[in-house]
Amino acid sequence: MPMKKFINDPKDLTRELLEGFAIAHGDAIAIKSEKIVCRAKPKPANKVAIVTLGGAGHEPALSGFVGPGMLDYSVVGDIFAAPGPPKVIEALRLANRPAGILFVVLNHAGDVMSANMAMEMAAKEKIPVKLLLTHEDIAPGANAPAEDRRGLVGAIALYKIAGAAAEAGKSLDEVYALAERFSNNMATLAAAMKTATHPGSGLAIFDLADDEMEIGMGQHGEAGTGPTKILTADQTAELMLSRLTAAIKAKAGDRLLLLINGSGATTLMEMYIVLRGCKTYLDAKGISIAAVRCGEFLTVQEMAGFQMCAAKLDDEMLACWNAPCNTPALTVA
């Protein structure tokens, strides 16, 4: 089936979507130098800045989380592609401040390459910045080397935790330590049922039969654990959550953050039913859901499926999760 999307010239996709984003949320964000999204009202320079990067096509991620309590800058690449190092170092220069910068990057090859090159330039310019890679996807195995595990929707939760710590005036070392602790206590798996099309090429990004689903599918169509026949919502919840809780060593009495993140074409009805199945499973294990979000945070165009992220919370993390934020895609009063 040919691609059906409301677009103009594919080469203008990123520029035009950001122009529309700024029209919709001009009270909260601004666009600098075409592909850098920043807060409309900058954070004081005596507080740590939070910067991220990533390709477009995953809206509302990542730029939808720029604002008080979360990100200060988001560097946007073309569809499913990392921004180049010159644009990344430009953002780090804009964010440069005495308090320093936490630079959060999802573990994907192009993103990491751009981030590392920008970090080398930042070091030469003596910009105070610490890089944190998120790699919570356990599809390759919970004990697989970090470099083999992708960064998925867990980065959004990490922006919230780190952003709250920065707003509270914690030092760069303190913000980094909290963010790293959270990162080391989260795990994500994805489930896919139907492919998306790349809006630049019109091509499907992967293939699945009509009666199949796949656990562990990446957000750009990267292979997961292999196709299986479609499971029920409760079966899917138990299969995924059993692996996630094992990965983070969750046990009776622990408190979890649970995110159910729709990939673009999965209805809220389906996600709520999966979430119900998750609670049933966790109740039986004596594990509580201390924080939860169910919706679309990091999508893959019109892919049918979802990402499930579970993270163990301590008191400091829970307080940061519940702290106020005000961004186009997430608000906590």
C-alpha positions as CSV (number, residue, x, y, z in Angstrom):
1,M,0.0,0.0,0.0
2,P,1.4,3.4,-0.9
3,M,2.2,5.8,1.9
4,K,-0.6,8.2,2.9
5,K,0.6,11.2,4.9
6,F,-0.1,14.9,4.8
7,I,3.3,16.3,3.8
8,N,4.8,18.6,1.2
9,D,8.3,18.0,-0.2
10,P,10.0,15.3,1.8
11,K,13.3,17.2,1.9
12,D,11.5,19.9,3.9
13,L,9.9,17.6,6.5
14,T,12.1,18.5,9.6
15,R,12.0,22.3,9.0
16,E,8.3,22.4,8.4
17,L,7.4,20.2,11.3
18,L,9.5,22.4,13.6
19,E,7.9,25.5,12.2
20,G,4.5,24.0,13.0
21,F,5.6,22.9,16.5
22,A,6.7,26.5,17.2
23,I,3.3,27.9,16.0
24,A,1.5,25.5,18.3
25,H,3.8,26.1,21.3
26,G,5.4,29.4,20.8
27,D,4.6,30.5,24.4
28,A,6.8,27.6,25.7
29,I,9.6,27.0,23.1
30,A,11.6,28.7,20.4
31,I,13.6,27.5,17.5
32,K,17.2,28.6,17.2
33,S,19.3,28.2,14.1
34,E,16.5,26.1,12.4
35,K,17.0,22.8,14.3
36,I,17.7,23.7,17.9
37,V,14.6,23.8,20.2
38,C,15.0,25.8,23.4
39,R,12.9,27.2,26.1
40,A,11.1,30.5,25.3
41,K,12.3,31.7,28.7
42,P,15.8,30.4,29.5
43,K,16.6,28.8,32.9
44,P,19.0,30.9,35.2
45,A,22.6,30.3,34.4
46,N,23.2,29.1,38.0
47,K,21.2,26.0,37.4
48,V,22.4,22.9,35.4
49,A,21.1,22.8,31.8
50,I,19.8,19.6,30.3
51,V,20.5,19.0,26.6
52,T,19.5,16.1,24.3
53,L,19.6,15.2,20.6
54,G,17.8,12.9,18.3
55,G,16.2,12.5,14.9
56,A,12.7,13.8,14.1
57,G,9.8,11.6,13.3
58,H,9.2,10.4,16.9
59,E,7.0,13.3,18.0
60,P,6.3,14.4,20.6
61,A,9.9,13.2,21.5
62,L,12.2,14.6,21.9
63,S,11.6,18.3,21.6
64,G,8.1,18.1,23.2
65,F,9.9,17.8,26.5
66,V,11.7,21.1,26.4
67,G,10.5,23.4,29.2
68,P,10.7,24.2,32.9
69,G,11.3,21.0,34.9
70,M,12.7,19.0,31.9
71,L,15.0,19.9,28.9
72,D,16.6,23.2,28.1
73,Y,17.7,22.3,24.6
74,S,16.9,19.6,22.0
75,V,19.0,19.3,18.9
76,V,16.9,17.8,16.1
77,G,18.1,15.7,13.2
78,D,16.3,14.8,10.1
79,I,13.7,11.9,10.1
80,F,15.2,9.0,12.1
81,A,18.7,10.5,11.7
82,A,21.1,12.1,14.2
83,P,21.9,15.8,13.9
84,G,25.5,16.5,12.8
85,P,28.2,17.5,15.3
86,P,28.3,21.2,14.2
87,K,24.7,21.6,15.2
88,V,25.2,19.7,18.5
89,I,28.2,21.8,19.6
90,E,26.2,24.9,18.6
91,A,23.6,23.8,21.2
92,L,26.2,23.1,23.8
93,R,27.6,26.6,23.3
94,L,24.1,28.1,23.7
95,A,23.6,26.0,26.9
96,N,27.1,26.8,28.3
97,R,26.9,28.2,31.9
98,P,28.8,28.1,35.1
99,A,26.5,25.4,36.6
100,G,27.4,23.1,33.7
101,I,25.4,20.9,31.3
102,L,24.0,17.3,31.5
103,F,24.0,16.0,28.0
104,V,21.6,13.0,27.7
105,V,21.8,10.8,24.5
106,L,19.9,7.7,23.6
107,N,22.2,4.9,22.6
108,H,21.9,4.7,18.8
109,A,25.0,4.7,16.6
110,G,24.5,8.0,14.8
111,D,23.5,9.8,17.9
112,V,26.5,8.6,19.9
113,M,28.9,9.4,17.1
114,S,27.6,13.0,16.9
115,A,27.6,13.3,20.7
116,N,31.2,12.1,21.0
117,M,32.5,14.4,18.4
118,A,30.7,17.4,20.0
119,M,32.1,16.4,23.4
120,E,35.6,16.5,22.0
121,M,34.9,20.0,20.7
122,A,33.3,21.0,24.0
123,A,36.4,19.8,25.9
124,K,38.7,22.0,23.7
125,E,36.4,25.0,24.5
126,K,36.3,24.1,28.2
127,I,32.5,23.8,28.2
128,P,31.5,22.1,31.5
129,V,29.4,19.1,30.3
130,K,28.8,15.5,31.3
131,L,27.5,13.0,28.8
132,L,25.0,10.3,29.9
133,L,24.0,7.5,27.5
134,T,20.7,5.8,28.0
135,H,20.7,2.1,27.0
136,E,17.7,0.5,28.8
137,D,16.4,-1.8,26.0
138,I,16.7,-5.4,27.2
139,A,15.8,-7.0,23.9
140,P,19.5,-8.2,23.4
141,G,19.4,-9.5,27.0
142,A,19.5,-7.8,30.3
143,N,23.1,-8.6,30.7
144,A,24.2,-7.7,27.2
145,P,27.0,-5.1,27.0
146,A,25.6,-1.5,27.4
147,E,26.8,-0.6,23.9
148,D,24.5,-3.3,22.4
149,R,21.4,-2.0,24.2
150,R,19.4,0.8,22.6
151,G,18.0,3.9,24.3
152,L,14.2,4.0,24.2
153,V,11.4,5.8,26.0
154,G,13.1,5.6,29.3
155,A,15.0,8.7,28.3
156,I,11.8,10.7,28.7
157,A,11.5,9.6,32.4
158,L,15.2,10.4,32.9
159,Y,14.7,14.0,31.5
160,K,12.0,14.4,34.2
161,I,14.1,13.1,37.0
162,A,17.3,15.0,36.0
163,G,15.3,18.1,35.1
164,A,13.7,18.3,38.5
165,A,17.0,17.9,40.2
166,A,18.5,20.7,38.1
167,E,15.5,23.0,38.8
168,A,16.1,22.4,42.5
169,G,19.6,23.8,42.2
170,K,21.6,20.6,42.5
171,S,25.2,20.7,41.2
172,L,26.2,19.0,37.9
173,D,27.8,16.1,39.8
174,E,24.6,15.7,41.9
175,V,22.3,15.8,38.8
176,Y,24.5,13.4,36.9
177,A,24.7,10.9,39.9
178,L,20.9,10.9,40.3
179,A,20.3,10.5,36.5
180,E,22.9,7.7,36.3
181,R,21.3,5.9,39.3
182,F,17.9,6.1,37.7
183,S,19.3,5.0,34.3
184,N,20.9,1.9,36.0
185,N,17.5,1.0,37.5
186,M,15.3,1.1,34.4
187,A,14.5,-1.3,31.6
188,T,12.4,-1.1,28.5
189,L,11.0,-3.6,25.9
190,A,9.0,-2.8,22.8
191,A,6.2,-4.7,21.1
192,A,5.4,-4.1,17.4
193,M,2.4,-5.3,15.4
194,K,2.4,-3.3,12.2
195,T,5.1,-1.3,10.4
196,A,5.5,2.4,9.9
197,T,6.5,4.0,6.6
198,H,9.4,6.4,6.4
199,P,7.9,9.7,5.4
200,G,11.0,10.6,3.4
201,S,11.0,7.5,1.2
202,G,7.5,6.1,1.6
203,L,9.0,2.7,2.3
204,A,8.0,0.3,5.1
205,I,10.7,0.1,7.8
206,F,10.1,-3.6,8.5
207,D,7.7,-6.5,7.7
208,L,5.4,-8.6,9.9
209,A,2.7,-11.0,8.8
210,D,-0.9,-10.0,9.6
211,D,-1.1,-12.6,12.4
212,E,2.3,-11.8,14.0
213,M,3.8,-9.5,16.5
214,E,7.4,-9.0,17.7
215,I,8.8,-8.3,21.2
216,G,11.9,-6.2,21.3
217,M,11.5,-4.4,18.0
218,G,13.6,-1.2,17.9
219,Q,12.1,2.2,17.2
220,H,13.6,2.3,13.7
221,G,12.6,-1.3,12.8
222,E,15.7,-2.9,14.3
223,A,15.2,-6.6,14.9
224,G,13.9,-7.9,18.3
225,T,13.5,-11.4,19.6
226,G,11.8,-12.6,16.5
227,P,8.1,-12.8,15.3
228,T,5.5,-14.7,17.3
229,K,1.8,-15.1,16.9
230,I,-0.3,-12.3,18.3
231,L,-0.8,-12.6,22.1
232,T,-3.6,-11.2,24.2
233,A,-3.1,-8.0,26.2
234,D,-2.7,-9.9,29.5
235,Q,-0.3,-12.4,27.9
236,T,1.8,-9.6,26.4
237,A,1.8,-7.7,29.7
238,E,3.0,-10.7,31.7
239,L,5.6,-11.7,29.1
240,M,7.2,-8.2,28.9
241,L,6.9,-7.3,32.6
242,S,8.3,-10.6,33.8
243,R,11.5,-9.8,31.8
244,L,11.6,-6.1,32.8
245,T,11.2,-6.8,36.6
246,A,13.8,-9.5,36.4
247,A,16.2,-7.1,34.6
248,I,15.9,-4.5,37.3
249,K,15.8,-7.1,40.1
250,A,12.4,-5.8,41.4
251,K,11.1,-7.7,44.4
252,A,8.1,-7.5,46.8
253,G,7.9,-4.1,48.5
254,D,9.7,-2.2,45.6
255,R,8.1,0.8,44.0
256,L,8.0,1.2,40.3
257,L,7.6,3.8,37.7
258,L,5.7,2.3,34.8
259,L,5.4,3.8,31.3
260,I,3.2,2.5,28.5
261,N,4.3,4.4,25.5
262,G,2.3,4.1,22.3
263,S,4.3,3.8,19.1
264,G,1.8,5.9,17.0
265,A,-1.1,3.7,15.8
266,T,-2.0,1.8,19.0
267,T,-5.2,3.0,20.7
268,L,-5.5,4.2,24.2
269,M,-8.0,1.5,24.7
270,E,-5.4,-1.2,24.0
271,M,-2.8,0.6,26.2
272,Y,-5.1,0.9,29.1
273,I,-5.9,-2.9,28.9
274,V,-2.2,-3.7,28.8
275,L,-1.7,-1.4,31.8
276,R,-4.5,-3.3,33.7
277,G,-2.7,-6.5,32.9
278,C,0.6,-5.0,34.3
279,K,-1.1,-4.1,37.6
280,T,-2.6,-7.5,38.0
281,Y,0.9,-9.1,37.5
282,L,2.6,-6.7,39.9
283,D,0.0,-7.0,42.6
284,A,0.6,-10.8,42.6
285,K,4.3,-10.1,43.1
286,G,3.8,-7.5,45.9
287,I,5.4,-4.8,43.8
288,S,3.6,-1.4,43.8
289,I,3.2,1.1,41.0
290,A,4.3,4.4,42.6
291,A,4.2,6.4,39.3
292,V,2.6,5.7,36.0
293,R,2.0,7.3,32.6
294,C,0.1,5.8,29.7
295,G,0.1,7.6,26.3
296,E,2.3,8.6,23.4
297,F,5.7,10.1,24.4
298,L,8.1,8.6,21.7
299,T,6.3,7.4,18.6
300,V,7.5,5.8,15.3
301,Q,5.2,7.4,12.8
302,E,2.2,5.1,12.4
303,M,3.8,2.0,13.9
304,A,1.3,-0.2,15.8
305,G,2.8,-1.3,19.1
306,F,4.1,0.2,22.3
307,Q,7.1,0.4,24.6
308,M,6.9,-0.7,28.2
309,C,9.4,0.9,30.6
310,A,9.8,-0.1,34.3
311,A,12.1,1.6,36.8
312,K,12.7,1.1,40.5
313,L,12.2,4.3,42.4
314,D,13.8,5.6,45.6
315,D,12.5,8.6,47.6
316,E,14.6,11.1,45.8
317,M,13.6,9.8,42.3
318,L,9.9,9.8,43.3
319,A,10.1,13.3,44.6
320,C,11.7,14.4,41.3
321,W,9.1,12.6,39.2
322,N,6.3,14.4,41.1
323,A,8.0,17.8,40.9
324,P,6.4,20.4,38.7
325,C,7.2,20.6,35.0
326,N,5.6,22.5,32.1
327,T,6.4,21.3,28.6
328,P,4.4,20.9,25.4
329,A,4.1,17.1,25.9
330,L,4.1,16.7,29.7
331,T,2.8,18.9,32.5
332,V,2.9,18.2,36.2
333,A,1.1,20.9,38.3
